[in-house]
């Protein structure tokens, strides 16, 4: 199931970013999570009413409902949801899926307005932007 989540997220690389997008034609960071987990048979509560300042709209609370308690980023592994804090924001405001990069190490698959949907290595800059992670707690029962 984890591989299906990552495979689906990876299939979206290059897809246009659109706020509240939920399709292979346009998607946002929340949409990638909902879309990719759905492809693996995991239904994520999809609250579509959020602004461009998701920390004000309960981003962590929604993630906790779907995934359980947040974990330290040091525990990050494939299939986890990373919560990202950009320098110019007052709180974490972005999410993406952690993957094993085909050339080794970990990568981040996410969609954002600056570059649409991308996958890239988690270098020091991106590692420092990751605030914490969430892991789907029921993977064992789905394997």
Residue frames as qw, qx, qy, qz and C-alpha x, y, z in Angstrom:
[[0.000, 0.882, 0.472, 0.000, 0.00, 0.00, 0.00],
 [0.308, -0.763, 0.109, 0.558, 2.80, 2.45, 0.79],
 [0.383, -0.111, 0.608, 0.686, 4.30, 1.82, -2.63],
 [0.185, 0.636, 0.673, 0.330, 0.92, 2.58, -4.25],
 [0.150, -0.918, -0.227, 0.287, 0.70, 5.92, -2.40],
 [0.334, -0.606, 0.363, 0.624, 4.20, 6.89, -3.55],
 [0.369, 0.163, 0.729, 0.553, 3.66, 5.59, -7.09],
 [0.123, 0.799, 0.572, 0.136, 0.46, 7.63, -7.41],
 [0.210, -0.890, -0.020, 0.404, 2.07, 10.77, -5.99],
 [0.403, -0.366, 0.539, 0.642, 5.01, 10.32, -8.36],
 [0.353, 0.446, 0.713, 0.411, 2.60, 10.00, -11.31],
 [0.026, 0.924, 0.374, -0.077, 1.43, 13.54, -10.53],
 [0.437, -0.488, 0.200, 0.729, 4.86, 15.14, -10.97],
 [0.168, 0.077, 0.506, 0.843, 4.46, 17.92, -13.53],
 [0.081, -0.688, -0.704, -0.157, 0.76, 18.41, -12.72],
 [0.027, 0.572, 0.034, 0.819, -0.31, 22.04, -12.48],
 [0.178, -0.242, -0.674, 0.675, -0.78, 23.43, -8.98],
 [0.276, -0.496, -0.331, -0.754, -4.22, 24.80, -8.20],
 [0.210, -0.182, 0.602, -0.749, -5.53, 25.79, -4.78],
 [0.662, 0.068, 0.518, -0.537, -7.99, 23.07, -3.70],
 [0.588, 0.395, -0.567, -0.420, -7.20, 20.99, -6.82],
 [0.684, -0.212, 0.642, -0.273, -8.06, 17.31, -6.54],
 [0.890, 0.405, 0.174, -0.114, -7.36, 15.75, -9.94],
 [0.764, -0.071, 0.349, 0.538, -4.53, 14.60, -12.18],
 [0.391, 0.702, 0.286, 0.521, -5.06, 17.82, -14.14],
 [0.022, 0.661, -0.244, 0.709, -4.60, 20.24, -11.23],
 [0.758, -0.423, -0.478, 0.139, -3.80, 19.57, -7.59],
 [0.126, -0.829, 0.326, -0.436, -2.59, 21.23, -4.43],
 [0.129, 0.423, -0.829, 0.342, -0.56, 19.86, -1.52],
 [0.560, -0.037, 0.620, -0.548, -3.61, 18.53, 0.33],
 [0.809, 0.379, -0.090, -0.441, -4.96, 17.10, -2.92],
 [0.468, 0.475, -0.745, 0.006, -1.83, 15.00, -3.43],
 [0.177, -0.199, 0.853, -0.448, -2.32, 13.39, -0.03],
 [0.671, 0.216, 0.402, -0.584, -6.04, 12.72, -0.57],
 [0.728, 0.506, -0.290, -0.359, -5.57, 11.51, -4.17],
 [0.363, 0.477, -0.797, 0.076, -2.55, 9.29, -3.49],
 [0.265, -0.130, 0.839, -0.458, -3.92, 7.64, -0.37],
 [0.735, 0.282, 0.227, -0.573, -7.27, 7.04, -2.10],
 [0.643, 0.488, -0.536, -0.249, -5.43, 5.17, -4.87],
 [0.235, 0.277, -0.894, 0.262, -4.09, 2.85, -2.16],
 [0.515, -0.420, -0.719, -0.203, -7.58, 2.28, -0.74],
 [0.347, -0.352, -0.533, 0.687, -7.18, 4.66, 2.21],
 [0.019, -0.808, -0.423, -0.410, -9.92, 7.22, 2.58],
 [0.337, -0.092, -0.300, 0.887, -8.67, 10.52, 3.97],
 [0.029, 0.812, 0.498, -0.302, -11.13, 13.03, 5.36],
 [0.404, 0.262, 0.308, 0.820, -10.99, 15.73, 2.71],
 [0.047, -0.806, -0.383, 0.449, -11.94, 19.08, 4.12],
 [0.503, 0.447, 0.374, 0.638, -12.01, 21.31, 1.08],
 [0.079, -0.934, -0.201, -0.285, -12.84, 24.55, 2.87],
 [0.648, -0.515, -0.017, 0.561, -9.50, 26.05, 3.77],
 [0.208, 0.969, -0.050, -0.127, -7.75, 29.25, 2.93],
 [0.678, 0.582, -0.305, 0.331, -4.23, 30.00, 1.87],
 [0.068, -0.577, 0.609, -0.540, -3.18, 30.17, 5.52],
 [0.738, -0.166, -0.617, -0.217, -3.91, 26.55, 6.55],
 [0.342, 0.006, -0.712, 0.613, -2.47, 26.88, 10.04],
 [0.309, -0.032, 0.259, -0.915, -5.48, 29.08, 10.79],
 [0.743, 0.029, -0.273, -0.610, -7.80, 26.39, 9.40],
 [0.800, -0.330, 0.426, -0.264, -6.55, 23.49, 11.54],
 [0.603, 0.526, -0.584, -0.134, -3.97, 21.81, 9.30],
 [0.103, 0.331, -0.888, 0.303, -2.42, 19.78, 12.14],
 [0.556, 0.025, 0.573, -0.602, -5.80, 18.94, 13.64],
 [0.813, 0.385, -0.102, -0.425, -6.99, 17.51, 10.31],
 [0.505, 0.479, -0.717, 0.031, -3.79, 15.54, 9.84],
 [0.174, -0.254, 0.825, -0.473, -4.08, 14.15, 13.35],
 [0.746, 0.151, 0.306, -0.572, -7.66, 12.97, 12.63],
 [0.822, 0.448, -0.261, -0.234, -6.39, 11.04, 9.62],
 [0.658, 0.449, -0.558, 0.232, -2.98, 9.85, 10.77],
 [0.769, -0.482, -0.331, 0.257, -2.70, 10.03, 14.56],
 [0.407, -0.848, 0.048, 0.335, -0.12, 11.90, 16.59],
 [0.447, 0.844, -0.291, 0.061, 2.65, 13.83, 14.92],
 [0.916, -0.192, 0.042, 0.349, 6.13, 12.31, 14.91],
 [0.287, -0.761, 0.314, 0.491, 9.59, 13.79, 14.95],
 [0.620, 0.708, -0.231, -0.246, 11.03, 14.32, 11.47],
 [0.096, -0.579, 0.809, 0.026, 14.02, 12.16, 12.45],
 [0.572, 0.055, 0.800, -0.175, 11.67, 9.16, 12.13],
 [0.552, 0.566, -0.120, -0.601, 10.77, 10.02, 8.53],
 [0.385, -0.101, 0.872, 0.284, 10.34, 7.15, 6.06],
 [0.131, -0.066, -0.681, -0.717, 8.61, 6.38, 2.79],
 [0.277, -0.518, -0.765, -0.265, 4.86, 6.99, 2.83],
 [0.267, -0.534, -0.481, 0.642, 4.93, 9.57, 5.62],
 [0.138, 0.872, 0.326, 0.337, 3.30, 12.97, 5.28],
 [0.493, -0.077, -0.197, 0.844, 5.74, 15.82, 5.90],
 [0.069, -0.932, -0.349, 0.062, 4.54, 19.11, 7.35],
 [0.594, 0.240, 0.072, 0.764, 6.62, 21.99, 5.97],
 [0.208, -0.869, -0.228, 0.387, 7.35, 25.43, 7.34],
 [0.537, 0.586, 0.136, 0.591, 8.45, 28.07, 4.83],
 [0.437, -0.068, -0.274, 0.854, 10.60, 30.93, 6.14],
 [0.092, -0.202, -0.084, -0.972, 8.07, 33.65, 5.40],
 [0.580, -0.448, -0.521, -0.437, 5.14, 31.93, 7.16],
 [0.349, -0.575, 0.430, -0.603, 4.23, 32.20, 10.84],
 [0.707, -0.180, 0.627, -0.275, 3.51, 28.44, 11.11],
 [0.289, -0.061, 0.882, 0.367, 3.75, 25.24, 9.00],
 [0.495, 0.488, 0.130, -0.707, 1.56, 25.68, 5.94],
 [0.589, 0.478, -0.525, -0.386, 2.44, 22.97, 3.43],
 [0.770, -0.223, 0.584, -0.130, 2.47, 19.16, 3.19],
 [0.540, 0.525, -0.579, -0.312, 3.98, 16.50, 0.96],
 [0.987, -0.108, 0.047, -0.106, 4.69, 12.77, 0.74],
 [0.280, -0.671, 0.672, 0.139, 8.05, 11.26, 1.64],
 [0.933, 0.334, -0.069, -0.118, 9.41, 8.77, -0.90],
 [0.707, -0.347, 0.437, 0.436, 12.54, 6.73, -1.43],
 [0.328, 0.773, -0.290, -0.459, 14.35, 8.49, -4.23],
 [0.944, 0.328, -0.022, -0.027, 15.25, 6.17, -7.14],
 [0.570, 0.592, -0.412, 0.393, 18.92, 7.16, -6.74],
 [0.579, -0.153, -0.610, 0.518, 19.01, 6.64, -2.96],
 [0.057, -0.049, -0.365, 0.928, 18.00, 8.67, 0.05],
 [0.149, 0.619, 0.715, -0.288, 14.64, 10.27, 0.64],
 [0.081, 0.216, 0.363, 0.903, 12.71, 12.66, -1.53],
 [0.215, 0.440, 0.512, -0.705, 9.67, 14.88, -1.15],
 [0.076, 0.371, 0.710, 0.594, 6.73, 14.86, -3.57],
 [0.001, 0.617, 0.502, -0.606, 4.54, 17.93, -3.27],
 [0.264, 0.625, 0.484, 0.552, 2.61, 20.52, -5.21],
 [0.228, -0.696, -0.279, 0.621, 3.01, 24.22, -4.63],
 [0.364, 0.890, 0.222, -0.164, 2.47, 27.43, -6.50],
 [0.152, -0.791, 0.440, 0.397, 6.16, 28.11, -7.11],
 [0.022, 0.427, -0.820, -0.381, 6.82, 25.00, -9.26],
 [0.786, 0.025, -0.345, -0.513, 3.64, 22.93, -9.60],
 [0.929, -0.310, 0.161, -0.122, 4.05, 19.26, -8.62],
 [0.367, 0.703, -0.595, 0.132, 7.65, 18.19, -8.08],
 [0.931, -0.338, -0.055, 0.127, 9.83, 15.50, -6.55],
 [0.340, 0.758, -0.430, 0.353, 13.27, 16.36, -5.22],
 [0.628, 0.006, -0.628, 0.459, 15.87, 15.08, -2.78],
 [0.480, -0.859, -0.165, -0.064, 15.46, 16.11, 0.82],
 [0.555, 0.399, -0.313, 0.659, 18.65, 18.10, 1.15],
 [0.332, -0.210, -0.529, 0.752, 19.62, 20.16, 4.21],
 [0.187, -0.064, -0.050, -0.979, 17.43, 23.09, 3.12],
 [0.620, -0.244, -0.476, -0.574, 14.30, 20.95, 2.73],
 [0.589, -0.229, -0.720, 0.287, 15.07, 18.86, 5.82],
 [0.176, -0.126, -0.415, 0.884, 15.20, 22.06, 7.87],
 [0.372, -0.121, -0.203, -0.898, 11.84, 23.15, 6.41],
 [0.622, -0.285, -0.695, -0.220, 10.14, 19.96, 7.58],
 [0.381, -0.546, 0.334, -0.668, 8.58, 20.64, 10.96],
 [0.502, -0.155, 0.793, -0.309, 7.26, 17.13, 11.73],
 [0.313, 0.091, -0.807, -0.493, 5.65, 14.14, 10.05],
 [0.741, -0.033, 0.359, -0.567, 2.56, 11.99, 10.23],
 [0.097, 0.208, -0.946, -0.231, 2.40, 8.26, 9.51],
 [0.727, -0.134, -0.306, -0.600, -0.73, 6.36, 8.57],
 [0.399, -0.416, 0.710, -0.405, -1.22, 4.15, 11.62],
 [0.850, 0.098, 0.395, -0.335, -3.13, 1.31, 9.94],
 [0.418, 0.595, -0.619, -0.297, -0.49, 0.29, 7.35],
 [0.158, -0.270, 0.942, -0.119, 0.09, -3.03, 9.12],
 [0.556, 0.287, 0.684, -0.376, -3.54, -4.12, 8.77],
 [0.617, 0.676, 0.002, -0.402, -3.52, -3.25, 5.05],
 [0.036, 0.613, -0.740, -0.274, -0.33, -5.06, 4.05]]
